[in-house]
Amino acid sequence: MNLERILPLGALLLLPVATRGVLHDPPAPIAPERDVATLIPDRAVFYVDAPGMPALLEQGLDHPFLKTLLASPLGQLLQTEMEASPEELLAVGEALLGAPVLPTLASMTRHGAALASGFGPKGVAWVLVLHGDDDLIAEEVLTKIFDQLESQFEAPGAFDEPHASVRGADVWYLGDDVKIARRDALVVASSDEGYLRDVLDLAAEPSAKGLAGRASFDEARETRSDEQLLWGWVDLKRVEAVANWSGSGEKMKELRAMNGQPAVQMLLGPGVAALGTSETATFWIATRGAELELGLAGQGVEPAEVLMPDPSRDAPPAPLPHADDCGSLLVYRDLAGAFAHRVDLFPPEMLPKFSKATTDLALFFGGKDLGEDVLPHVSPWIRVVARHPRFDEGVVPEIPLPAAAALVKVDDPATRGPELTAAFQTLISAINLDRAQKGMSPFVMQLETVDGVFVTRAHYPPPGPEDGVDMIYNFVPAAAMVGDVFVIGTHASVVRDLVGEIASGETRPVEGASEAMWLDGPALARVVEDNFDALVMQNMLDEGHDIEAARQEIGGLLGAVQSLERLDAEILYPDDDSVEVRATLVLHADEDEEAVR
Amino acid sequence: MRAGALEAWKPRDGEWDRAAATHLYRRAGFGPAPGDVEHALDVGFEAALEALLARDGHDPALLNGVKHLLAAGSIDQLAAWWMSLILAGGAPLRERVTLMWHDHFATSNAKVDDVRLMHRQNALFREHGLGDFRELLHAAAKDPAMLNWLDGNDNKRGHPNENFAREVMELFGLGIGHYTETDIREAARAFTGWGTQGRAFRMREADHDPGPKTIFGRTGDFRGEDAIDLVLAHPGCARHVARRLLEELVAPRPKEAWIDETAGALIELDWRIGATVERILRSRLFFGPEARRARIAGPVELVAITVRALGARVAPRDAAEAAAEMGQSLFRPPSVKGWDGGRTWINAGTWLARHNALADVAAAHRGESDAVEVDLSVALGAAESRDEVAAMVVGNLVPDLDDPAYVNALRAGAESCESVDDALALVTAAVLTSPEYHLL
């Protein structure tokens, strides 16, 4: 045998075997500290991950927020709806997985868990990435899931072996809809083959940046923290481009148009209206003890600059806490600015509405021009106080509702005070004219003094003995000028109280105001309690429930409201082109729970 | 008059059947609930009728719960509440006549614009609806909603407003042909001063015309109450009421002989509406062929009869809205004449509304409705094969119908279905949306 001739041939035959290791090296292990966003393809337009989830899973039902929630009436209601307790559900899960559910999920998400979506060949595609800390647990969980599927679809052995191997990962196809891959402790599921492969490619490259390499994503991620249960990001600019291209962009157009709508500006304010112009948006959910924080932020926003809050403008004083408080709101609505810059701010078709408002409202201001003569003298900061009123006259509405009063600061109060008071009186007269035409009894206007301040109030005559007390008896409008603060409200008792508090200085001065709101849980619960029977009846008619079912449902609603201690919300402006809305929901913890914490 | 149109019906063997029992439940109330017909057949005609008449007590929580709604001032909520009473079936005959008087003394919230007054009038019809007609007419005439509706407050000495007096004669008490324009003018003078203050009836003496008036040939210093009494004493009044009862309970165009006999019964029974209605319900006339499937169902009764027959769970608000879509908006009759009814219930728009609403009820059996929950196999019976479905559905929903071609067509439809359940939904939808079902 000519060895010299055989060796080259043998070497040629062995080449594929010898080079297999070189050409298809197993990918490097994925570093535990690797950011899960680097495993997501950078063409994703939606991303959500769960930085605080492993900690929550580890604590399970002992997590402070979950514990408070489950012990609250709201939690009990949710458990009733679920028809099984959390412990029972976890036991079912454990039986299916063959391992405790929460520790298993904690292990599977230890180094990150993210869900992303984008656009694929078949439309919207999604991909789920779980980066765990234990290969064996990941393998066992998938095996259990596949066993269940085989049993459910009567296809024994269908998932015994992987259907493919991609970049060192085993891949299984669950029909056309879902693909699942596992490489060590990394589990990937997707509706789209391209996304699945891209994730596995990124995972194989330790230095790959993926979505984390996108500047807009990276900047937006500054709002993310490890205590957040969920943190999400949306590339609105790219979504808009795809929607426009596919001809389904109506909703996006509406969102983008929000900023140019006077009604949106006035109702929601310049910050929230500007969210519609965001290039990207982020959102998050976080817990701190018994608190749940919800956040929404927009980046790359283009707010209407002239309408934006100006902390240097005078804000009305903040009343001290009052036993009947339901909540309070401080907003910035620069109506004078909106009038003055209407041509630049709003589309042409909106401008006639400003003219009409000027003409109509001149009636109330002695013929003065609203935009030029009235609004510039009123500070844009408006405080709204909601309180349970006192029905001192003994006429208690059958459906009692909280009252609201608005406080604004005006300049030159000696001149503006009488003007605004006269406008209020003209308004009542106009209402009376309308009611007279309908044969209805008029408001009776009265003047009274509180701490030396004149309060104008109006009320309906008391109802007849068999007339019942309609909802309209919640309306005892009143107005007063106290110092440089104009107070106008739906119920005289609240206006009276506020006038007294401001006149005697029982308020907190406000510096560097920002738009904020708070609601008092027990006060809201009182509204539900006061109207329980009416709500039950309404539920019976609207839902077709019998009285027991209706009582149970409204009782559940009451319980849910009773679970709420307080809700706070604020609008922040971290920089010139960002807006942030944060809401914090504080659950009511009973005293034992409080002591434990 | 052939003697004895109101002669008591003595059913012979087999005459007290599903069709007769269903007919009774539909005309004397808003239809049977599942199991009612079977029970009625078990106990016999007399006992079934007695039980139906005795069923006269609403669930207090439902009846009195309205007080929690009135302050909100929503007429839609009030309509939903009334529909809830109708659907619950606590007092079927009472609700049937309450609806009849709402149509007879038609008053609309579109003008009254006061939910408490509309409720008070509704309660008045419920309270007096089966009582003495004379009391009902007096009470309805002084009802504040009625006075606001017919401009009672504008009827003043020297400037009488004839609206109210005209409707008392033309619509409420006599009918056209029994009075003159002079009678109306004079009666309007008698009613001067009647009006409202707040939500109460008020007699303004200063506005009353105290001079002598001549009504139906009689002269006196009549006041409003006297004018009502003169209408009641008129021979046309009992016939007018009798015609109304027969139109509601028997057939849309009652024969003169039936009217005479019923008017006689009304007077004989001292104007007691309930007793007169009972005599009609016991009569050969009521169960005779001229009364069967003689009327086009009005929207409220169509919705209620269907929901009750199928044991469906529907929110009363949705049921009231469905009836409104079909042309009958509770508390909002279109004019002082009420709803024209009969063939005018059906036009291209209202037929589509009927079709869509009833098809939705049938579709609910397969969970395809957001608004309705129903299990047809519980309400209509559990068929073992598709072949049985057509006869079973027809037997329940249109038991009076004797049309083999109709049943065969349904059977063919059932055969095309993949399952008995699908067949049940399909055949029920076909029956509910067929013209035959809309005849009561």
Chai-1 contact restraints between the chains, C-beta under 6 A:
chainA,res_idxA,chainB,res_idxB,connection_type,confidence,min_distance_angstrom,max_distance_angstrom,comment,restraint_id
A,E398,B,A71,contact,1.0,0.0,6.0,A-B,restraint_1
A,I399,B,A71,contact,1.0,0.0,6.0,A-B,restraint_2
A,G464,B,G198,contact,1.0,0.0,6.0,A-B,restraint_3
A,D467,B,G198,contact,1.0,0.0,6.0,A-B,restraint_4
A,D467,B,R199,contact,1.0,0.0,6.0,A-B,restraint_5
A,G468,B,L70,contact,1.0,0.0,6.0,A-B,restraint_6
A,G468,B,R116,contact,1.0,0.0,6.0,A-B,restraint_7
A,D470,B,A71,contact,1.0,0.0,6.0,A-B,restraint_8
A,D470,B,G73,contact,1.0,0.0,6.0,A-B,restraint_9
A,M471,B,A71,contact,1.0,0.0,6.0,A-B,restraint_10
A,M471,B,A72,contact,1.0,0.0,6.0,A-B,restraint_11
A,D533,B,H68,contact,1.0,0.0,6.0,A-B,restraint_12
A,A534,B,H68,contact,1.0,0.0,6.0,A-B,restraint_13
A,M537,B,G65,contact,1.0,0.0,6.0,A-B,restraint_14
A,M537,B,H68,contact,1.0,0.0,6.0,A-B,restraint_15
A,M537,B,L69,contact,1.0,0.0,6.0,A-B,restraint_16
A,L541,B,A80,contact,1.0,0.0,6.0,A-B,restraint_17
A,L541,B,S84,contact,1.0,0.0,6.0,A-B,restraint_18
A,L541,B,P316,contact,1.0,0.0,6.0,A-B,restraint_19
A,L541,B,R317,contact,1.0,0.0,6.0,A-B,restraint_20
A,D542,B,A315,contact,1.0,0.0,6.0,A-B,restraint_21
A,D542,B,R317,contact,1.0,0.0,6.0,A-B,restraint_22
A,E543,B,A315,contact,1.0,0.0,6.0,A-B,restraint_23
A,G544,B,R313,contact,1.0,0.0,6.0,A-B,restraint_24
A,G544,B,V314,contact,1.0,0.0,6.0,A-B,restraint_25
A,G544,B,A315,contact,1.0,0.0,6.0,A-B,restraint_26
A,I547,B,A61,contact,1.0,0.0,6.0,A-B,restraint_27
